[in-house]
């Protein structure tokens, strides 16, 4: 399980064994988690592409 903490416009992703400070995440960005099995080993913020939206 992961939890996203939002303080103002800043986001922090909290996993069971690690925290990822994602900084300010804009409305046109999304969080991408990198997994090793079920364990979160990385998290980044990327621009949302228009093709992914429905």
N, C-alpha and C positions, 0 to 999 in steps of 0.2 A: 504494500500500500504506500502511496505517496500523498503528500499534502502540499498545496501551494498556499503560501502565506503572502498576502498582499498588504503592503504598507504604502499608502498613497499610490504612486504608479510603479513602485519597486516590487519585484516578485522574488520569492525564495522558494525553491522546491525542496521539501524535506522528505528524504527516504529513510528507511529504518536505520541505516548505518552511515548516512552522509547527508550533508546539506549542500545545495547548489545555489549560490547567489546569482540570480539571472539579471540583476540590475533593472532598469526601466524597460518594460515590455510595451511596445506601442500596439494600438488596436489592429494594425495590419501585420502583426507578427504572431508567431505561435511557438510553443515550447515543444522541443523534440527530445525525447528521452532515449538514451542508449542503454540497452539491456544486455546482461550476461546471464542467460537463463531468466530468472525472475528478479535478479538483483539490478538495481539502477546503478550504472557505473559512469554515466555522463549525462549532461543536460545542456542543451544550447537553445538559443533563440534564433529563428529564421524568419525571413519575410514570407508572408502568405502569398502564394501565387493565385492569380485570378482563376486559373483552370480548376483549382481544388474546391472552389466555392459552388454551392448549389442554390 
